[in-house]
Amino acid sequence: MPDRSHYAVHQRAAELHDLAAHAHRAAAVHHDKEDHQTGHEHSKQALEHSSKAYQQSEEALRISAILAKQTPQKKATGKTKKK
């Protein structure tokens, strides 16, 4: 397992999703101004950020699954404690 915390992996994935969204917005602005070359570059950057975000999300999911298997689960008995 990588030497990265579960939280840090999720945090990095969220940051990359935000970067991708920002790049998409920037691309849209440039396309609206008919600056298609710059818009294309922002679209390309957005795709790269989206791909990295997806990879980070997949890693976070994998780590979550490993941690879930390692954490002992309490069995639900359906009984309530009396005070």
ZAROKE-995306 format. One record per atom (N, C-alpha, C): x, y, z; chain; atom name. Coordinates in nm, 2 decimals, decimal comma. Layout:
+--------+--------+--------+--------+-------+
:     c1 :     c2 :     c3 : cadena : atomo :
+--------+--------+--------+--------+-------+
:      X :      Y :      Z :      A :    CA :
...
+--------+--------+--------+--------+-------+
// end
This chain:
+--------+--------+--------+--------+-------+
:     c1 :     c2 :     c3 : cadena : atomo :
+--------+--------+--------+--------+-------+
:   0,08 :  -0,12 :   0,00 :      A :     N :
:   0,00 :   0,00 :   0,00 :      A :    CA :
:   0,09 :   0,12 :   0,00 :      A :     C :
:   0,05 :   0,23 :  -0,07 :      A :     N :
:   0,13 :   0,35 :  -0,08 :      A :    CA :
:   0,14 :   0,41 :   0,06 :      A :     C :
:   0,24 :   0,49 :   0,07 :      A :     N :
:   0,27 :   0,56 :   0,20 :      A :    CA :
:   0,19 :   0,69 :   0,21 :      A :     C :
:   0,07 :   0,69 :   0,16 :      A :     N :
:  -0,01 :   0,81 :   0,16 :      A :    CA :
:  -0,13 :   0,79 :   0,24 :      A :     C :
:  -0,17 :   0,89 :   0,32 :      A :     N :
:  -0,29 :   0,87 :   0,40 :      A :    CA :
:  -0,42 :   0,87 :   0,32 :      A :     C :
:  -0,51 :   0,80 :   0,37 :      A :     N :
:  -0,64 :   0,79 :   0,30 :      A :    CA :
:  -0,70 :   0,93 :   0,28 :      A :     C :
:  -0,70 :   1,02 :   0,37 :      A :     N :
:  -0,75 :   1,15 :   0,36 :      A :    CA :
:  -0,67 :   1,23 :   0,25 :      A :     C :
:  -0,54 :   1,22 :   0,25 :      A :     N :
:  -0,46 :   1,29 :   0,15 :      A :    CA :
:  -0,49 :   1,25 :   0,01 :      A :     C :
:  -0,52 :   1,13 :  -0,01 :      A :     N :
:  -0,55 :   1,08 :  -0,15 :      A :    CA :
:  -0,69 :   1,14 :  -0,19 :      A :     C :
:  -0,79 :   1,14 :  -0,10 :      A :     N :
:  -0,92 :   1,19 :  -0,13 :      A :    CA :
:  -0,90 :   1,35 :  -0,16 :      A :     C :
:  -0,82 :   1,41 :  -0,07 :      A :     N :
:  -0,80 :   1,55 :  -0,08 :      A :    CA :
:  -0,74 :   1,59 :  -0,22 :      A :     C :
:  -0,64 :   1,51 :  -0,26 :      A :     N :
:  -0,57 :   1,54 :  -0,39 :      A :    CA :
:  -0,67 :   1,52 :  -0,51 :      A :     C :
:  -0,75 :   1,42 :  -0,50 :      A :     N :
:  -0,85 :   1,39 :  -0,60 :      A :    CA :
:  -0,95 :   1,51 :  -0,61 :      A :     C :
:  -0,99 :   1,56 :  -0,50 :      A :     N :
:  -1,08 :   1,68 :  -0,50 :      A :    CA :
:  -1,01 :   1,80 :  -0,56 :      A :     C :
:  -0,89 :   1,82 :  -0,53 :      A :     N :
:  -0,81 :   1,93 :  -0,58 :      A :    CA :
:  -0,80 :   1,92 :  -0,74 :      A :     C :
:  -0,78 :   1,80 :  -0,78 :      A :     N :
:  -0,77 :   1,78 :  -0,93 :      A :    CA :
:  -0,90 :   1,80 :  -1,00 :      A :     C :
:  -1,01 :   1,76 :  -0,93 :      A :     N :
:  -1,14 :   1,78 :  -0,99 :      A :    CA :
:  -1,17 :   1,93 :  -1,00 :      A :     C :
:  -1,13 :   2,01 :  -0,90 :      A :     N :
:  -1,14 :   2,15 :  -0,90 :      A :    CA :
:  -1,06 :   2,22 :  -1,01 :      A :     C :
:  -0,94 :   2,17 :  -1,03 :      A :     N :
:  -0,85 :   2,23 :  -1,13 :      A :    CA :
:  -0,91 :   2,20 :  -1,27 :      A :     C :
:  -0,97 :   2,08 :  -1,29 :      A :     N :
:  -1,03 :   2,05 :  -1,41 :      A :    CA :
:  -1,15 :   2,14 :  -1,44 :      A :     C :
:  -1,23 :   2,16 :  -1,34 :      A :     N :
:  -1,35 :   2,25 :  -1,35 :      A :    CA :
:  -1,31 :   2,39 :  -1,39 :      A :     C :
:  -1,20 :   2,44 :  -1,32 :      A :     N :
:  -1,15 :   2,57 :  -1,35 :      A :    CA :
:  -1,10 :   2,58 :  -1,50 :      A :     C :
:  -1,03 :   2,48 :  -1,54 :      A :     N :
:  -0,98 :   2,48 :  -1,68 :      A :    CA :
:  -1,09 :   2,47 :  -1,78 :      A :     C :
:  -1,20 :   2,40 :  -1,75 :      A :     N :
:  -1,32 :   2,39 :  -1,84 :      A :    CA :
:  -1,38 :   2,53 :  -1,85 :      A :     C :
:  -1,40 :   2,60 :  -1,73 :      A :     N :
:  -1,46 :   2,73 :  -1,73 :      A :    CA :
:  -1,37 :   2,83 :  -1,81 :      A :     C :
:  -1,24 :   2,82 :  -1,79 :      A :     N :
:  -1,15 :   2,91 :  -1,87 :      A :    CA :
:  -1,16 :   2,88 :  -2,02 :      A :     C :
:  -1,17 :   2,76 :  -2,06 :      A :     N :
:  -1,18 :   2,72 :  -2,20 :      A :    CA :
:  -1,31 :   2,78 :  -2,25 :      A :     C :
:  -1,42 :   2,77 :  -2,18 :      A :     N :
:  -1,55 :   2,82 :  -2,23 :      A :    CA :
:  -1,54 :   2,97 :  -2,25 :      A :     C :
:  -1,47 :   3,04 :  -2,16 :      A :     N :
:  -1,46 :   3,19 :  -2,17 :      A :    CA :
:  -1,38 :   3,22 :  -2,30 :      A :     C :
:  -1,27 :   3,15 :  -2,32 :      A :     N :
:  -1,19 :   3,18 :  -2,44 :      A :    CA :
:  -1,26 :   3,14 :  -2,57 :      A :     C :
:  -1,34 :   3,03 :  -2,57 :      A :     N :
:  -1,42 :   3,00 :  -2,68 :      A :    CA :
:  -1,53 :   3,10 :  -2,71 :      A :     C :
:  -1,59 :   3,16 :  -2,60 :      A :     N :
:  -1,69 :   3,26 :  -2,62 :      A :    CA :
:  -1,63 :   3,39 :  -2,69 :      A :     C :
:  -1,50 :   3,41 :  -2,66 :      A :     N :
:  -1,43 :   3,53 :  -2,71 :      A :    CA :
:  -1,37 :   3,50 :  -2,85 :      A :     C :
:  -1,40 :   3,38 :  -2,90 :      A :     N :
:  -1,35 :   3,33 :  -3,03 :      A :    CA :
:  -1,20 :   3,32 :  -3,03 :      A :     C :
:  -1,14 :   3,30 :  -2,91 :      A :     N :
:  -0,99 :   3,27 :  -2,89 :      A :    CA :
:  -0,98 :   3,12 :  -2,88 :      A :     C :
:  -1,00 :   3,06 :  -3,00 :      A :     N :
:  -1,01 :   2,91 :  -3,00 :      A :    CA :
:  -0,88 :   2,84 :  -2,97 :      A :     C :
:  -0,77 :   2,90 :  -3,00 :      A :     N :
:  -0,64 :   2,84 :  -2,97 :      A :    CA :
:  -0,62 :   2,83 :  -2,82 :      A :     C :
:  -0,64 :   2,94 :  -2,75 :      A :     N :
:  -0,63 :   2,94 :  -2,60 :      A :    CA :
:  -0,74 :   2,85 :  -2,54 :      A :     C :
:  -0,86 :   2,86 :  -2,60 :      A :     N :
:  -0,96 :   2,77 :  -2,55 :      A :    CA :
:  -0,93 :   2,62 :  -2,56 :      A :     C :
:  -0,87 :   2,59 :  -2,67 :      A :     N :
:  -0,83 :   2,45 :  -2,70 :      A :    CA :
:  -0,72 :   2,41 :  -2,59 :      A :     C :
:  -0,63 :   2,50 :  -2,56 :      A :     N :
:  -0,52 :   2,46 :  -2,46 :      A :    CA :
:  -0,59 :   2,44 :  -2,33 :      A :     C :
:  -0,68 :   2,53 :  -2,29 :      A :     N :
:  -0,75 :   2,51 :  -2,16 :      A :    CA :
:  -0,83 :   2,38 :  -2,16 :      A :     C :
:  -0,89 :   2,34 :  -2,27 :      A :     N :
:  -0,97 :   2,22 :  -2,28 :      A :    CA :
:  -0,87 :   2,10 :  -2,26 :      A :     C :
:  -0,76 :   2,11 :  -2,33 :      A :     N :
:  -0,66 :   2,00 :  -2,31 :      A :    CA :
:  -0,61 :   1,99 :  -2,17 :      A :     C :
:  -0,59 :   2,10 :  -2,10 :      A :     N :
:  -0,54 :   2,10 :  -1,96 :      A :    CA :
:  -0,66 :   2,04 :  -1,87 :      A :     C :
:  -0,78 :   2,08 :  -1,91 :      A :     N :
:  -0,89 :   2,03 :  -1,83 :      A :    CA :
:  -0,90 :   1,87 :  -1,84 :      A :     C :
:  -0,88 :   1,82 :  -1,96 :      A :     N :
:  -0,88 :   1,68 :  -1,98 :      A :    CA :
:  -0,77 :   1,61 :  -1,90 :      A :     C :
:  -0,65 :   1,67 :  -1,90 :      A :     N :
:  -0,54 :   1,61 :  -1,82 :      A :    CA :
:  -0,57 :   1,61 :  -1,67 :      A :     C :
:  -0,63 :   1,72 :  -1,62 :      A :     N :
:  -0,67 :   1,73 :  -1,48 :      A :    CA :
:  -0,78 :   1,63 :  -1,45 :      A :     C :
:  -0,87 :   1,61 :  -1,54 :      A :     N :
:  -0,98 :   1,52 :  -1,52 :      A :    CA :
:  -0,92 :   1,37 :  -1,51 :      A :     C :
:  -0,83 :   1,34 :  -1,60 :      A :     N :
:  -0,77 :   1,21 :  -1,60 :      A :    CA :
:  -0,70 :   1,18 :  -1,47 :      A :     C :
:  -0,62 :   1,28 :  -1,42 :      A :     N :
:  -0,54 :   1,26 :  -1,30 :      A :    CA :
:  -0,64 :   1,25 :  -1,18 :      A :     C :
:  -0,75 :   1,33 :  -1,18 :      A :     N :
:  -0,85 :   1,32 :  -1,08 :      A :    CA :
:  -0,91 :   1,19 :  -1,07 :      A :     C :
:  -0,94 :   1,13 :  -1,19 :      A :     N :
:  -1,00 :   1,00 :  -1,19 :      A :    CA :
:  -0,91 :   0,90 :  -1,13 :      A :     C :
:  -0,78 :   0,90 :  -1,17 :      A :     N :
:  -0,68 :   0,81 :  -1,12 :      A :    CA :
:  -0,67 :   0,82 :  -0,97 :      A :     C :
:  -0,67 :   0,95 :  -0,91 :      A :     N :
:  -0,66 :   0,97 :  -0,77 :      A :    CA :
:  -0,79 :   0,91 :  -0,70 :      A :     C :
:  -0,90 :   0,93 :  -0,76 :      A :     N :
:  -1,03 :   0,88 :  -0,71 :      A :    CA :
:  -1,02 :   0,72 :  -0,70 :      A :     C :
:  -0,97 :   0,66 :  -0,81 :      A :     N :
:  -0,96 :   0,52 :  -0,81 :      A :    CA :
:  -0,86 :   0,47 :  -0,70 :      A :     C :
:  -0,75 :   0,54 :  -0,68 :      A :     N :
:  -0,66 :   0,50 :  -0,57 :      A :    CA :
:  -0,73 :   0,52 :  -0,44 :      A :     C :
:  -0,80 :   0,63 :  -0,42 :      A :     N :
:  -0,87 :   0,65 :  -0,29 :      A :    CA :
:  -0,97 :   0,54 :  -0,26 :      A :     C :
:  -1,04 :   0,50 :  -0,37 :      A :     N :
:  -1,14 :   0,39 :  -0,35 :      A :    CA :
:  -1,07 :   0,26 :  -0,32 :      A :     C :
:  -0,95 :   0,23 :  -0,38 :      A :     N :
:  -0,88 :   0,11 :  -0,35 :      A :    CA :
:  -0,83 :   0,11 :  -0,20 :      A :     C :
:  -0,78 :   0,23 :  -0,16 :      A :     N :
:  -0,73 :   0,24 :  -0,02 :      A :    CA :
:  -0,85 :   0,22 :   0,08 :      A :     C :
:  -0,96 :   0,28 :   0,04 :      A :     N :
:  -1,08 :   0,27 :   0,13 :      A :    CA :
:  -1,12 :   0,13 :   0,14 :      A :     C :
:  -1,12 :   0,05 :   0,04 :      A :     N :
:  -1,16 :  -0,09 :   0,04 :      A :    CA :
:  -1,06 :  -0,17 :   0,13 :      A :     C :
:  -0,93 :  -0,14 :   0,12 :      A :     N :
:  -0,83 :  -0,21 :   0,20 :      A :    CA :
:  -0,86 :  -0,17 :   0,35 :      A :     C :
:  -0,88 :  -0,05 :   0,38 :      A :     N :
:  -0,90 :  -0,01 :   0,52 :      A :    CA :
:  -1,03 :  -0,07 :   0,57 :      A :     C :
:  -1,13 :  -0,08 :   0,49 :      A :     N :
:  -1,26 :  -0,14 :   0,53 :      A :    CA :
:  -1,24 :  -0,28 :   0,57 :      A :     C :
:  -1,15 :  -0,35 :   0,50 :      A :     N :
:  -1,13 :  -0,49 :   0,53 :      A :    CA :
:  -1,05 :  -0,51 :   0,65 :      A :     C :
:  -0,96 :  -0,41 :   0,68 :      A :     N :
:  -0,87 :  -0,42 :   0,80 :      A :    CA :
:  -0,94 :  -0,38 :   0,93 :      A :     C :
:  -1,05 :  -0,30 :   0,92 :      A :     N :
:  -1,12 :  -0,25 :   1,03 :      A :    CA :
:  -1,22 :  -0,35 :   1,08 :      A :     C :
:  -1,21 :  -0,39 :   1,21 :      A :     N :
:  -1,31 :  -0,49 :   1,26 :      A :    CA :
:  -1,45 :  -0,42 :   1,27 :      A :     C :
:  -1,54 :  -0,50 :   1,22 :      A :     N :
:  -1,68 :  -0,45 :   1,22 :      A :    CA :
:  -1,75 :  -0,50 :   1,34 :      A :     C :
:  -1,83 :  -0,41 :   1,40 :      A :     N :
:  -1,92 :  -0,45 :   1,52 :      A :    CA :
:  -2,04 :  -0,52 :   1,46 :      A :     C :
:  -2,08 :  -0,63 :   1,52 :      A :     N :
:  -2,20 :  -0,70 :   1,48 :      A :    CA :
:  -2,32 :  -0,63 :   1,54 :      A :     C :
:  -2,42 :  -0,61 :   1,46 :      A :     N :
:  -2,54 :  -0,55 :   1,51 :      A :    CA :
:  -2,63 :  -0,67 :   1,57 :      A :     C :
:  -2,67 :  -0,65 :   1,69 :      A :     N :
:  -2,74 :  -0,76 :   1,76 :      A :    CA :
:  -2,89 :  -0,73 :   1,76 :      A :     C :
:  -2,93 :  -0,60 :   1,73 :      A :     N :
:  -3,07 :  -0,57 :   1,73 :      A :    CA :
:  -3,12 :  -0,54 :   1,87 :      A :     C :
:  -3,03 :  -0,56 :   1,97 :      A :     N :
:  -3,07 :  -0,54 :   2,11 :      A :    CA :
:  -3,03 :  -0,40 :   2,16 :      A :     C :
:  -3,10 :  -0,34 :   2,24 :      A :     N :
:  -3,06 :  -0,21 :   2,30 :      A :    CA :
:  -3,02 :  -0,23 :   2,44 :      A :     C :
:  -2,93 :  -0,14 :   2,49 :      A :     N :
:  -2,88 :  -0,15 :   2,62 :      A :    CA :
:  -2,98 :  -0,09 :   2,72 :      A :     C :
:  -3,00 :  -0,15 :   2,83 :      A :     N :
:  -3,09 :  -0,09 :   2,94 :      A :    CA :
:  -3,00 :   0,00 :   3,02 :      A :     C :
:  -3,06 :   0,11 :   3,07 :      A :     N :
:  -2,99 :   0,20 :   3,15 :      A :    CA :
:  -3,01 :   0,17 :   3,30 :      A :     C :
+--------+--------+--------+--------+-------+
// end
